[in-house]
Amino acid sequence: MASLNKNYIDMDEYPVTTELQDPSMSSMLESLTSPSNKDQLEKRMARIKEDPSLKHILDEIETGGPAAMMRRKIC
């Protein structure tokens, strides 16, 4: 048991980490963090925050941080 790879255990506990290693997901995340897309992303986030059906999810992520986001599998 001591020889189990810690990363394997993490991937089992947080399945979204496997998705983050996908090359297509990686390129999407790069586009989200690109400074040239900042204004567009801020406008989209403002619209999303106004959506009542998503409010409880966003509130949970804001208070719970990355762990809450991983539980929701929103990336």
Order of alpha helices (4+ residues) and beta strands (2+ residues): alpha-alpha-alpha-alpha-alpha-alpha
